[in-house]
Amino acid sequence: MKKNRHDKIIELIARNVVETQEQLANMLRAEGYDVTQATVSRDIRQMKLSKQVTEDGRQKYVYSTADSEAMQDKYVSVLKAGFVSMDVAQNILVIKTVSGMAMALAAAIDAIEFPEIVGCIAGDDTIMIAIKTNDEAVMVMEKLREMMA
């Protein structure tokens, strides 16, 4: 059942500009799948879907099986597209983003898999990143700056 749903998700996001989890859940329901927003959220994480900026500035979900180097470049381009500023407060790194881009940037940061990062919480235009130590927080900030340079 989950495999069929994942296949349907790939089909839907390939044929449509799907911007939100709610929109994807509604499309799946229209196709006969009994899903909740929580199920769709879990599917998005498991499938490692990411958001891509469209030509008209909107965001849409995409599925990629590209190699890790190509994916790294994609994540860095997402960071560059939405980044405004960042600062560190002890072991918390706070990143300000373009309005509406925090979730996409947080997903990109999660996908890069910094071993120092415990987790990210994203709002509309702000990401709070919990990092194991104060020193590692400064190091992650420097790594992110280098990646975006």
C-alpha positions in Angstrom: 0.0 0.0 0.0 2.8 2.5 1.0 4.7 1.6 -2.2 1.7 2.3 -4.3 1.1 5.6 -2.5 4.7 6.6 -3.0 4.5 5.7 -6.7 1.3 7.9 -6.9 3.1 10.8 -5.1 5.9 10.6 -7.7 3.4 10.6 -10.5 1.4 13.6 -9.0 4.4 15.8 -8.4 5.7 15.1 -11.8 2.4 16.1 -13.5 1.5 19.0 -11.2 3.0 21.9 -9.3 2.4 20.7 -5.8 3.3 23.4 -3.3 2.0 22.2 0.0 1.5 19.0 2.0 -2.2 19.8 2.2 -2.4 20.1 -1.6 -0.7 16.7 -2.0 -3.0 15.1 0.6 -6.1 16.4 -1.3 -4.7 15.1 -4.6 -4.1 11.7 -3.1 -7.6 11.6 -1.6 -9.0 12.4 -5.0 -7.1 9.4 -6.3 -8.7 7.2 -3.7 -6.0 7.1 -1.0 -7.1 7.6 2.6 -4.4 9.8 3.9 -3.9 12.4 6.6 -1.5 15.4 6.5 0.7 13.5 9.0 0.9 10.5 6.6 1.8 12.8 3.7 4.4 14.5 5.9 6.0 11.2 6.8 6.0 10.1 3.1 7.7 13.3 2.1 10.5 12.7 4.6 10.8 9.0 3.7 11.0 9.7 0.0 13.4 12.6 0.6 11.2 15.0 -1.5 12.5 18.5 -1.7 11.2 21.8 -2.9 12.4 23.5 -6.0 11.8 27.1 -7.0 9.8 27.3 -10.2 10.4 29.9 -13.0 7.6 32.0 -11.6 9.0 32.0 -8.1 6.7 29.4 -6.6 7.9 26.3 -4.8 7.1 22.8 -5.8 7.9 19.3 -4.5 10.3 17.3 -6.6 11.7 13.8 -6.4 15.3 13.1 -7.3 17.4 10.1 -7.5 20.5 12.1 -8.5 23.9 11.2 -7.1 25.0 12.7 -3.8 27.3 15.4 -5.4 24.5 16.6 -7.7 22.2 16.6 -4.7 24.7 18.6 -2.6 24.8 21.2 -5.3 21.0 21.4 -5.3 20.9 21.8 -1.5 23.5 24.6 -1.7 21.4 26.4 -4.4 18.3 26.2 -2.2 20.4 27.7 0.6 21.6 30.5 -1.6 18.1 31.2 -3.0 16.5 31.6 0.4 19.2 32.8 2.8 19.1 36.2 4.4 21.3 36.1 7.5 22.5 33.9 10.3 23.8 34.3 13.8 24.8 32.0 16.6 23.5 32.0 20.2 25.5 29.5 22.2 24.7 26.1 20.6 21.7 27.5 18.6 22.2 28.7 15.0 19.5 31.0 13.9 19.0 31.5 10.1 16.8 34.2 8.7 15.3 33.3 5.3 13.2 34.9 2.6 9.5 34.7 3.7 8.1 31.2 3.1 11.5 29.6 2.5 12.5 28.4 6.0 11.1 24.9 5.6 12.9 24.4 2.3 16.2 25.6 3.7 15.8 23.5 6.9 15.1 20.4 4.7 18.3 21.2 2.7 20.3 21.6 5.8 18.9 18.3 7.2 19.8 16.5 3.9 23.4 17.8 4.0 23.6 15.7 7.2 26.0 17.7 9.4 27.0 15.3 12.2 27.1 18.3 14.6 23.4 19.1 14.1 20.9 17.6 16.5 17.8 19.0 14.6 16.2 21.9 12.9 12.9 23.8 13.6 11.6 26.0 10.8 8.9 28.6 10.8 8.0 30.9 7.9 11.2 32.9 7.7 13.4 31.6 10.6 15.2 28.4 11.3 16.5 27.4 14.7 19.2 24.7 14.5 20.2 22.9 17.7 23.9 21.9 17.6 25.7 19.7 20.1 28.2 22.3 21.4 28.8 26.1 21.2 32.1 25.5 19.3 30.4 23.2 16.8 27.7 25.9 16.3 30.3 28.4 15.2 31.9 25.7 13.0 28.6 24.8 11.3 28.0 28.5 10.7 31.4 28.9 9.0 30.8 25.7 6.9 27.5 27.1 5.7 29.1 30.4 4.8 31.8 28.6 2.8 29.2 26.5 1.0 27.2 29.6 0.0 30.3 31.6 -1.1 
